Amino acid sequence: MTFGPMQPVVHIAILAAGASSRMRGRDKLLEPIAGMPLLRRVAEVAIATGQPVYVMLPPNDTLRGAALDGLPVSVILVPDADLGMSRSLGRAANTATLRSAGAYDGLMVLPADMPGFTPAALTLMVDAFLSAPTLIHRATDASGRPGHPAIFPKDLWPALAALEGDEGGRAVLRQHQARVRLTPLPGDMATLDLDTPEDWAAYHASGR
């Protein structure tokens, strides 16, 4: 495929506006990973790809905002985050649309509560998209189990913006299953999420 003078850009949207409701008063996005809050760790990994990074945050959450201090990211507030993940996806899609100049740009939807991602893995996802920017690129773990992140081509951004409730991008993935290309990532990084204090205790006890 010929893109002309403009190389596609993958806009990375980190979904960090959730309530951590299963953590019983703790905020999983502030849990320590490699000596820093998880949210900052995920943001730094995304920044290392060289692509623009947006972080979706709930309003008036100063602690999550402080975890991003000094990082070259765009913070996007989601005032209706309590209505479900779709509100964060909608803000992400609309932000990318406003800032996108290329017809073949992509939007990577990256959860903020998954600690295993590495710069190399996300760069692999970006490169896969750049090789076929009309397809949806979805990560799997090493066993082939589908997980996160996923990169959506620009023509599907309106569908992401129109989502409602807490289903996330799965509805768009199902509707366009024929366009999904899977990209294996090492280990369980594409499927490992930590939602409860017990999950975090087990993770830290594992020495990872």
C-alpha positions in Angstrom: 0.0 0.0 0.0 1.2 3.5 -0.8 0.6 6.2 1.7 2.0 9.2 -0.1 4.3 11.6 1.8 2.6 10.9 5.2 3.4 7.8 7.3 0.5 6.6 9.3 0.4 7.5 13.0 -0.8 5.2 15.8 -2.5 7.3 18.4 -2.3 5.5 21.7 -5.2 6.0 24.2 -4.5 4.7 27.7 -7.8 4.0 29.4 -7.4 5.2 33.0 -10.7 6.6 34.0 -12.2 3.5 35.7 -13.1 3.4 39.4 -11.0 0.4 40.6 -14.2 -0.8 42.2 -12.8 -4.3 43.0 -9.8 -3.0 44.9 -11.8 -2.3 48.1 -10.6 1.3 48.5 -7.1 1.0 46.9 -6.4 2.4 43.4 -4.8 -0.3 41.2 -3.4 2.3 38.9 -1.3 3.7 41.7 0.1 0.3 42.8 3.9 0.1 42.5 5.5 -1.5 39.5 9.3 -1.3 39.0 9.3 1.5 41.7 6.6 3.7 40.1 2.8 3.8 39.9 1.4 1.4 37.4 -0.2 4.2 35.4 3.1 6.0 35.0 4.8 2.7 34.0 2.2 2.0 31.3 2.5 5.6 30.1 6.3 5.4 29.8 6.0 2.1 27.9 3.6 3.8 25.4 5.7 6.9 25.0 8.7 4.7 24.1 7.0 3.7 20.9 7.4 7.3 19.6 3.7 7.6 18.9 1.4 10.3 20.5 -0.1 9.2 23.8 -3.4 10.3 25.4 -4.4 9.3 28.9 -8.1 9.2 29.7 -8.7 10.3 33.4 -11.7 10.8 35.5 -12.3 14.4 36.6 -10.9 15.7 39.9 -8.5 12.7 40.3 -5.3 14.5 41.3 -3.4 11.4 42.4 -3.6 9.8 38.9 -2.7 13.1 37.3 0.3 13.5 39.6 1.5 10.1 38.6 1.9 11.4 35.1 3.8 14.6 36.1 6.5 15.5 33.6 5.5 12.9 30.9 4.8 14.0 27.3 1.2 12.8 27.3 -2.1 14.5 26.7 -4.5 14.2 29.6 -8.1 13.9 28.5 -10.7 14.2 31.2 -13.8 12.0 31.0 -16.5 13.7 33.1 -19.0 10.9 32.4 -16.6 8.0 33.1 -19.1 6.6 35.6 -21.3 5.6 32.6 -18.8 3.0 31.5 -15.7 2.3 29.4 -17.5 3.5 26.3 -17.2 7.1 27.5 -13.4 6.8 27.6 -13.4 5.1 24.2 -15.6 7.9 22.8 -13.3 10.6 24.1 -10.3 8.8 22.8 -11.7 8.3 19.3 -12.9 11.9 19.1 -9.5 13.2 20.3 -7.6 11.1 17.8 -10.0 12.3 15.0 -9.3 16.0 15.9 -5.5 15.4 15.9 -5.2 13.0 13.0 -3.9 14.2 9.7 -3.6 10.9 7.8 -6.2 8.8 6.2 -4.5 5.6 7.4 -3.9 6.5 11.1 -4.7 4.0 13.8 -6.0 4.2 17.4 -4.4 1.8 19.9 -6.7 1.1 22.9 -4.4 0.4 25.8 -5.7 -0.6 29.2 -4.0 1.1 32.1 -4.3 -1.8 34.5 -2.1 -4.3 32.8 1.5 -4.4 34.1 3.2 -6.6 31.6 3.6 -4.5 28.5 7.1 -3.6 27.2 8.2 -1.0 24.7 9.2 -3.8 22.3 5.8 -5.4 22.5 3.9 -2.2 21.8 6.3 -1.3 19.0 5.6 -4.8 17.5 1.9 -3.9 17.5 2.6 -0.5 15.9 4.7 -2.1 13.2 2.1 -4.7 12.5 -0.5 -2.0 12.0 1.8 0.1 9.8 2.2 -2.9 7.5 -1.6 -3.3 7.1 -3.4 -0.1 8.3 -6.8 -1.1 7.0 -7.0 -4.1 9.4 -7.8 -4.3 13.2 -4.7 -5.5 15.0 -5.3 -7.4 18.2 -2.7 -8.8 20.6 -2.8 -12.3 21.9 -0.7 -14.0 24.6 1.9 -16.6 23.8 -0.8 -19.3 23.8 -3.0 -17.5 21.3 -5.6 -16.2 23.7 -6.8 -12.8 22.5 -6.3 -9.9 24.8 -4.9 -6.3 24.7 -4.1 -3.9 23.1 -6.0 -3.5 19.9 -5.4 -1.0 17.1 -8.4 0.2 15.1 -8.1 1.8 11.7 -9.4 5.2 11.2 -12.6 4.2 9.4 -13.8 2.5 12.6 -13.2 5.4 14.9 -16.8 6.6 14.5 -18.0 3.2 15.6 -15.8 3.4 18.8 -17.2 6.9 19.5 -20.8 5.6 19.2 -20.4 2.8 21.8 -22.5 2.9 24.9 -22.3 1.3 28.3 -19.3 -0.7 29.7 -18.7 -3.2 26.9 -15.6 -1.5 25.5 -14.4 -2.2 21.9 -15.5 -5.8 21.9 -18.7 -4.9 20.0 -16.6 -3.4 17.2 -14.3 -6.4 17.1 -17.2 -8.8 16.8 -18.8 -6.7 14.1 -15.6 -6.6 12.0 -14.2 -10.0 12.9 -13.1 -10.6 9.3 -10.7 -7.7 9.5 -9.0 -8.7 12.7 -5.4 -9.8 12.5 -3.8 -11.3 15.6 -0.3 -10.5 16.8 1.2 -12.8 19.5 3.0 -11.0 22.4 5.4 -12.8 24.7 4.2 -14.6 27.8 0.9 -13.4 29.3 1.3 -9.7 28.9 -1.7 -9.4 26.6 -4.0 -11.0 29.1 -2.6 -10.3 32.6 -4.7 -7.8 34.4 -4.8 -7.3 38.2 -8.2 -6.2 39.5 -8.2 -7.2 43.2 -5.9 -6.9 46.2 -5.5 -10.7 46.0 -4.4 -10.4 42.3 -1.8 -7.8 43.3 -0.5 -9.9 46.3 0.0 -12.9 44.1 1.7 -10.8 41.4 4.2 -9.3 43.8 4.8 -12.7 45.5 5.7 -14.2 42.1 8.7 -11.9 41.9 7.8 -10.4 38.5 
